[in-house]
Amino acid sequence: MQILTMYPEATLLAGGHALLPAMKSREIRPERLVDLAAIPELRGIRRGSDAIQIGAMVTTAEVEHSSLLKEALPLLPDAAKVISDPLIRNRATIGGSLAQAEPSGDWPAIALAVGAIIHLTGVNGERAVPIDDFFQIETTPAGNGLAVGRRTVVARSEVITHVSIPLVQGEVRRSYLKRMHPASGFALIGVAVALRLDQDRRCDWCRIAITGAASAAFRALKAERCLVGTAISGEIIREASMLAGEENVEFIGDPFGSSAYRRQMLPVYLRRALSTAIESALV
Ligand SMILES: Cc1cc2nc3c(=O)[nH]c(=O)nc-3n(C[C@H](O)[C@H](O)[C@H](O)COP(=O)(O)OP(=O)(O)OC[C@H]3O[C@@H](n4cnc5c(N)ncnc54)[C@H](O)[C@@H]3O)c2cc1C
């Protein structure tokens, strides 16, 4: 990315659906824009022997319609379908959505649930950041309940090049469920679940991620710990779901849903998402 060496202060433009509204409202006034659409290396979805690679400039619509993903990781196309509307999906990119890390964005939770690795390049070279280390939960919310400051570890002069998603062996089941804002489609609460069952229906691996509830997406670690090592039953699902509401995060509130509402809805949505994943055909 020679251009970043020449203009390290430049602002990157992907789908523009977060950046351009912010520029229009004068929230930000970049001096220089670099349009990532001109870089073909940031496009494409590929399958390797043990991981899937998704270019940063792949749009949500491309994920939705990808036959490779429908076969290898159907959670992604299924989740893409419930992101906003076709106009947004045709422009919004995976890289832009992860870099933007909206507190109610869908991709952050989905990326956490599938254990994505975010590949970055910049003036100081390349690095790969596990998704667990990618988001930053801010502890100083602004007046509207949303976070202030940086939401990810992406540095000023860095670009997300692609995302790789490890293919987990065995009987992995996944689901994504959200309470959708009726106008924008953003998640008031979104729950992404991936878990593996052994032949005795015992869960031996699990990742659960939540969006819409806090200033950044987060993993429901208490619920995960409750499920791993146990034979799955209705009772265990209920217990794990209740534990998610007890995660040590500051729940956000806005005119569409108070923090108490979000805390109460989280166990309900997690219970439904877990039940859907477990009852689903193997994916
Ligand atoms: C009306 C509306 C409804 C929406 N509904 C939803 C919804 O339901 N769910 C949801 O999840 N999202 C929703 N979104 C947001 C949308 O899906 C994307 O998250 C958003 O558009 C950002 O992606 P983008 O490609 O447009 O990025 P841009 O707007 O171009 O960029 C966003 C930020 O990321 C940076 N950036 C972009 N690409 C990279 C990169 N490769 N490396 C490093 N930094 C980068 C930019 O510099 C900028 O700071 C909605 C947006 C709108 C306008």
Ligand as a Chemical Component Dictionary entry (heavy atoms), coordinates in Angstrom:
data_LIG
# 
_chem_comp.id                   LIG 
_chem_comp.type                 NON-POLYMER 
_chem_comp.pdbx_formal_charge   0 
_chem_comp.three_letter_code    LIG 
# 
loop_
_chem_comp_atom.comp_id 
_chem_comp_atom.atom_id 
_chem_comp_atom.alt_atom_id 
_chem_comp_atom.type_symbol 
_chem_comp_atom.charge 
_chem_comp_atom.model_Cartn_x 
_chem_comp_atom.model_Cartn_y 
_chem_comp_atom.model_Cartn_z 
_chem_comp_atom.pdbx_ordinal 
LIG C1  C1  C 0 -29.196 3.471  6.377  1  
LIG C2  C2  C 0 -28.121 2.529  6.843  2  
LIG C3  C3  C 0 -28.504 1.329  7.429  3  
LIG C4  C4  C 0 -27.519 0.435  7.889  4  
LIG N1  N1  N 0 -27.932 -0.729 8.483  5  
LIG C5  C5  C 0 -27.010 -1.583 8.957  6  
LIG C6  C6  C 0 -27.381 -2.799 9.584  7  
LIG O1  O1  O 0 -28.546 -3.164 9.672  8  
LIG N2  N2  N 0 -26.387 -3.586 10.078 9  
LIG C7  C7  C 0 -25.074 -3.245 9.965  10 
LIG O2  O2  O 0 -24.225 -3.992 10.438 11 
LIG N3  N3  N 0 -24.692 -2.126 9.350  12 
LIG C8  C8  C 0 -25.623 -1.295 8.851  13 
LIG N4  N4  N 0 -25.225 -0.149 8.238  14 
LIG C9  C9  C 0 -23.780 0.137  8.139  15 
LIG C10 C10 C 0 -23.144 -0.548 6.948  16 
LIG O3  O3  O 0 -23.494 -1.898 6.865  17 
LIG C11 C11 C 0 -21.606 -0.524 7.061  18 
LIG O4  O4  O 0 -21.206 -0.913 8.338  19 
LIG C12 C12 C 0 -21.073 0.795  6.850  20 
LIG O5  O5  O 0 -21.575 1.245  5.625  21 
LIG C13 C13 C 0 -19.530 0.776  6.817  22 
LIG O6  O6  O 0 -19.061 0.045  5.735  23 
LIG P1  P1  P 0 -18.564 0.793  4.420  24 
LIG O7  O7  O 0 -17.989 -0.217 3.517  25 
LIG O8  O8  O 0 -19.676 1.627  3.883  26 
LIG O9  O9  O 0 -17.383 1.713  5.001  27 
LIG P2  P2  P 0 -17.081 3.265  4.850  28 
LIG O10 O10 O 0 -18.273 4.070  5.230  29 
LIG O11 O11 O 0 -16.474 3.558  3.532  30 
LIG O12 O12 O 0 -15.949 3.378  5.953  31 
LIG C14 C14 C 0 -16.263 3.278  7.330  32 
LIG C15 C15 C 0 -14.983 3.515  8.154  33 
LIG O13 O13 O 0 -14.101 2.419  8.027  34 
LIG C16 C16 C 0 -12.859 2.825  7.458  35 
LIG N5  N5  N 0 -12.486 1.757  6.539  36 
LIG C17 C17 C 0 -13.223 1.310  5.501  37 
LIG N6  N6  N 0 -12.622 0.265  4.916  38 
LIG C18 C18 C 0 -11.481 0.048  5.597  39 
LIG C19 C19 C 0 -10.431 -0.898 5.476  40 
LIG N7  N7  N 0 -10.427 -1.864 4.530  41 
LIG N8  N8  N 0 -9.397  -0.819 6.353  42 
LIG C20 C20 C 0 -9.384  0.117  7.330  43 
LIG N9  N9  N 0 -10.353 1.042  7.488  44 
LIG C21 C21 C 0 -11.389 1.004  6.634  45 
LIG C22 C22 C 0 -13.131 4.152  6.790  46 
LIG O14 O14 O 0 -11.972 4.961  6.716  47 
LIG C23 C23 C 0 -14.181 4.729  7.713  48 
LIG O15 O15 O 0 -13.572 5.288  8.859  49 
LIG C24 C24 C 0 -26.157 0.744  7.757  50 
LIG C25 C25 C 0 -25.772 1.954  7.140  51 
LIG C26 C26 C 0 -26.744 2.838  6.687  52 
LIG C27 C27 C 0 -26.323 4.115  6.022  53 
# 
loop_
_chem_comp_bond.comp_id 
_chem_comp_bond.atom_id_1 
_chem_comp_bond.atom_id_2 
_chem_comp_bond.value_order 
_chem_comp_bond.pdbx_ordinal 
LIG C1  C2  SING 1  
LIG C2  C3  SING 2  
LIG C2  C26 DOUB 3  
LIG C3  C4  DOUB 4  
LIG C4  N1  SING 5  
LIG C4  C24 SING 6  
LIG N1  C5  DOUB 7  
LIG C5  C6  SING 8  
LIG C5  C8  SING 9  
LIG C6  O1  DOUB 10 
LIG C6  N2  SING 11 
LIG N2  C7  SING 12 
LIG C7  O2  DOUB 13 
LIG C7  N3  SING 14 
LIG N3  C8  DOUB 15 
LIG C8  N4  SING 16 
LIG N4  C9  SING 17 
LIG N4  C24 SING 18 
LIG C9  C10 SING 19 
LIG C10 O3  SING 20 
LIG C10 C11 SING 21 
LIG C11 O4  SING 22 
LIG C11 C12 SING 23 
LIG C12 O5  SING 24 
LIG C12 C13 SING 25 
LIG C13 O6  SING 26 
LIG O6  P1  SING 27 
LIG P1  O7  DOUB 28 
LIG P1  O8  SING 29 
LIG P1  O9  SING 30 
LIG O9  P2  SING 31 
LIG P2  O10 DOUB 32 
LIG P2  O11 SING 33 
LIG P2  O12 SING 34 
LIG O12 C14 SING 35 
LIG C14 C15 SING 36 
LIG C15 O13 SING 37 
LIG C15 C23 SING 38 
LIG O13 C16 SING 39 
LIG C16 N5  SING 40 
LIG C16 C22 SING 41 
LIG N5  C17 SING 42 
LIG N5  C21 SING 43 
LIG C17 N6  DOUB 44 
LIG N6  C18 SING 45 
LIG C18 C19 SING 46 
LIG C18 C21 DOUB 47 
LIG C19 N7  SING 48 
LIG C19 N8  DOUB 49 
LIG N8  C20 SING 50 
LIG C20 N9  DOUB 51 
LIG N9  C21 SING 52 
LIG C22 O14 SING 53 
LIG C22 C23 SING 54 
LIG C23 O15 SING 55 
LIG C24 C25 DOUB 56 
LIG C25 C26 SING 57 
LIG C26 C27 SING 58 
# 
